[in-house]
C-alpha cells in the first residue's frame, strides 16, 4: 500500500511543493488556497481556473500519488464533508451578493430545522430540563460558545446547569458525577473533535437522558434520547448557526413559560440582586 494513502489531500500537496516545476507549483498553490474547487470541477475546468494546461494537472495528480484525477477529487469531497473552512471557501464575490445569499440561507436553515421539530418532542425536552437534578452542557470548539449561550439562557430559571469541563479539568471528573436523574446536553457542531464519539458513549452509559444537538451533516444518533439536527448550510467557508441559536432561544422560552411560580420567583430574585448591586 502506498505510504501516502492515509495522508490528507492538503498534506500531499504541501509535501510536494519543494520538488515541483514552476507551472505545477502554480497549480499546487491554487489548490492550497481553494482545495474545495477540486470537488466541483473537471480537470480541464481546474486547469482553466488555475491558468495552467491540462497536462500540468495530469502531471501534478501523478506526483501526488493518485492514480487518476477522480481519485483525488473523491478524497477532496470526503474531506470537504468535515466542514473545514478552507475546503468550503471559494473565490471572492461581491459584498452585496454575500449579504443576500447569507440572509436567504439563514431563513432556509431556520425553516428546515423547525420543520423537523414536534411539539411533543420539545415539551418532553422542556420538562426534562426543568425536572433534572442537574443539567450538564458540553461543547468543544465552536460548540463551546453555543453551549455557554444555552447555559446562560436556561440559568435564568434553572440554577443547576453547568458547562463542562472547566478550564484545567477533564471530563472524567464530571462523567463520574452524572446520575440518571440528570440531563446532559451535548453540542456537536462540525468540525467535531474525534473523541466526541467516546464522550457520547460514556455519557449514555451513565443512564442520564442525552440531548444531542448537531448540524444535519451527521446521521441520526440512535443511542441518545433526542438528536436534533440543525440546518447549518452556508454559501461560504463558515457554517451558518442561526438555526442553532434559534433552537436555544425556543427551549429557553419554553422553560420560562413552563417553570411557573418557581421560575418567576427566581427571575424576581435575580432582578432584586441586580438592583442591589446597581448592575443594570
N, C-alpha and C positions, 0 to 999 in steps of 0.2 A: 504493500500500500504506500502511496506517495506520502512523504512526511508533511507535505503542505495541505493534505486533505482535511485536517482538523482546523486549519487556520481560517480566520475570518477573511472576507474579501479585502477589507482595508489593510489588514496586516500583510497580505500578499503584495498589494500594490506598494506599500511603504518600503518593504524589504527589497523590492526590485529596483527602486529609484536610482541608486548609485550606478547600476550597470546598464541603464537604458540609453539608447541613442536619442538625440535631441527631439525628433518627432514623436518617438514613443514616450519620452518623458513629458512632452506637452500633453499627450493624451492621458497619461497616468495622473498628472496634476489636475486635469479636468475631472477625472474620476474621483480623486480625493476630495475635490471641492463639492461635487454633486454626484455621489455614488448612486443615489436613487435613480438617476437618469437611466442607468443600465437596465433597470427593470421595465422601463416603459418603451424603450426604443430598440429598433433593429440595429445590427452592426453598421449598416450604411447610414442610418439616421444619426447614430452616435458619432460616426466619423465626420459627418457634416457639421454637427453641433460643436465638435472639438476643433474643427478646422484641419483635419488630417485625412489621409487616404484610407480606403477600405483595407488595403494591405497592412497598414500600420495597426489597425485594430486587430487583425488576424495575428500578426506577429506578437503583439503585446499579450493577447489572450494565451498564446502558447507559452510565452515567457512566464506567465503567472501559473503555469502548470494546469490549465484547464484543457480538456480535450477539444472543446468547441465553445463558441460564444454562448449558446443556450445554457451550457452548464454554469458559466459564470453568472448569467442573468438569473438562473434559478436560485443560486446562492444569495444573490443580492435581494431577490424578492423575499426569501425566508428571513434574512436579516432585517429587512425593512419592516417586517411584521412586529419586531421587538419594540418599535416606537422610537428608535434613535433619531433625534432631530436632524442629524447630518444626513441620514438616508431619506428623510422626508422633505428636506429643503429642495427648492427648485430655484431657477434663475429669477432675478428680481422682476417684479411687475409694479405698476403704479400704485401709489398710496390709496387712491380713490377705489381701485379695483379690490385692493386688500381689505379696505374697510367694508365695502359692500358684501364681499364674499364671506367675511367672518361674521357679520351680523346675520346673514341668511343662514349660515351653518349653525350658529348658536341657537336660533329659533328651531331649526330642524332637529337638533340634538335634544332640545327640551321636549318636543312633541314625541319623538321616538322613545325617549326614556320613560316619560309619564304614561305612554300608551301601554307599557309593559307592566305597570303597577296595577294592583287591585285594591279596593277599599278594605277587604278582609285582611289582606297581607299587611297593609300599612297599619291597620288597627291592632293586629297581633304584635307587630314590632313596637308600636307605641306603648301598649300595655306591658310588654316585657321590659322595656326601658324604664318605665315607671316603677315596676314592682321588683326589679332586680336588687339584690343586696348591694352589689357594686357593678358599675359599668366600666370596663376596660377598653380603651380605644388605642388601636395600633396602626401606625402608618410610617413608611420609610420613603426617603427621597421626596418627590413632590407630594406624595400622600401624607407626609407628616404635617404639612401646612393645613391640609384639609381636615386631618384628624384633630388638630388643635382648634380649628374653627368650629368643628362639630361639638367638641367638648365645651367650648366657651358658650355656645348657644344653649346646650342642654343644661349646663351648670346653673342657669337662671332658676330652674325649678328642681334640679336633681343634684344633691350635694356630692354623693359618692360616685363621681365619674372622673377617670384618670387617664391621661395619655401616657403610655409606657412604650419603651423603657425611658427612664430619666437619664440625663447625662451621667456617664460613668457607670451605669447599670447594664446588666444583661437581662434578657427576657426570662431566663431561668428562674430568677427570684419571683417574678410575677406569675409565671405559669404555676408555680407551686402554691400560690395564694388564691388561684381561681377555684371557685366551687360551682356545683351545678345550679346554685341559686343566683349566680351572676349572669351578666351578658357581656360578650366580647364583640366589639365592632372592629372589623379589620378593613382598612382601605388598601386596595391593591391596584392602584392605577399604574399603567405602564410608564416607565420601564421598571418592572418589579425585580427586587433582589432575588437571587437564586434560592436563598434559604427560606423564602416566604412559604413555600410548599410545606416544608418541615414544621414551620411555626403553626400553620393551619392544622396539620395533623396532630400536633401536640395539644393545641387548644381544643380541638374537637374531643380528644381523649379525656379532657377534664370533666366532660359531661355538661358544661355550660352551653347554652344556645349561642350560636355564632351568626352575626350579620356580616356578610362579606360584600363589599361594595367595590366594583371594578369597572373598567372600560368594557365595551362589548366585544373586543377582540378575543377575550378569554372565554373559553367554553364554560358552560354551566357546571359549577362545582356541586357534586351530588352529596358530599358529606356534611356541608354546613346547613344550618337551619334555614337561612334565607340568603340567596345570592342575587343581588340587584346589579344588573349590567347596564351601565350608563353609556349613552352615545357620546363619544368624545372626538368625533371626526372633526378635522380642521383642514382648510386649504393651505397648509403650510407646515413647517417643521415642528410646531408645538401643538400638543393636543388642546382642544377646547373643553374646559371643565365647567362650563356654565351649568350643565345638567347636574353635575355632582353637587355643586353649591346649592342649586335649587332643591335637590333631594334633601340635603341637610336642613335647609330652611323649612321644607314641608314637615319633616319629622319633628323639628323643634317646635313649630307652631301646633302640631297635633298634641305634643306632650303638654304644652302650656294650657291648651284648651281642655285636656283630659284630666289634668292634675287637680282641678277643683280647688277647694278651700286651702289645702296644704300648699299648693303651688302659689296661690295668691298671697298666703301668709309669708312665704319665703321672698317673693318679689317685694312685698311691703317692707320686710326687714332689710332687704338689700338697699332699697331706696332710703330708708331711715339712716342706714350706715353711711351712704353717700352724703346725705345732708350733714351728718355729724362731722364728717371729715372735710366737708366743703369740696368734694371731689368733682362735682359736676356744675 
